[in-house]
Amino acid sequence: MPLERLQKIIAAAGVASRRKAEELISSGHVQVNGQIVTELGSKADSEADHIRVNGKLLHGAQRHIYLLLNKPKGYVTTVSDPEKRPTVMDLIHGVKGRVYPIGRLDYASEGLLLMTNDGELAHRLMKAASHVPKTYLVKVAGTPKEDAIAKLRAGVSISTDDGRRVRSGPSVVRIVKEAANPWYEITLVEGRNRQIRRMFEAVGHHVEKIKRVRYGPLTLDVPPGEFRQLTLKEVERLKSASGAGSRRSAS
């Protein structure tokens, strides 16, 4: 894990505020690997180093994990499945800590899926009010007429899982491959279950394939079935996009 300032590690563990942690360090109450540390610029690895405050071994806060997964078709976006189908959890190996998916891609869909154990960020990203855009490549059966595409851009009436009717929000739709069964790029700021399939069905066209290629500031850049950790900069940009970054203090 990257090195972090001692006062940040102590504060994250809930021992004291960052300012109080600085006082503890300056007054010689903090040890790293048996050595007293009094310099405020000192850094440590909260997972690898033994940090003691007033002689008590520090048990760090849960380390947040942020992963970008390229979900293949044929996997369920849940932690477990009563039908014993493969889940996205089967694709995550070698990660220290339990993660879970943010939102969902249905069984037949593929592409960019975020996984984390940061409950606050997951909650913010899944709220419709977060307005984080998500972009998909969509292959449809038959060629929609221009008025049908105009309806999709403006919003159409679709059903929900509980049988209600709602109107989809405005979306950006552009054709990326003209064919008998063309490909479109569509960007939404909502995330209703099976929303894109239901939107195209509302204008008379069946969706054959869906692949999510962007999520806010993130772009799909790993092969199907593979994942990578987000960089610190990507995490900050994602939090900023969700509205979570405005309340964070500087590191």
Secondary structure, DSSP 8 states (H G I E B T S, - for coil): ---EEHHHHHHHTTSS-HHHHHHHHHTT-EEETTEE---TT-EE-TTTS-EEETTEE--------EEEEEE-TT-BSSS--TT---BGGGG--S-SS--EESS---TT-EEEEEEES-HHHHHHHHSGGG---EEEEEEESS---HHHHHHHHH--EEE-TTS-EEE----EEEEEE-SSS-EEEEEES---TTHHHHHHHHTT--EEEEEEEEETTEE--S-TT-EEE--HHHHHHHHHHHT-GGG----
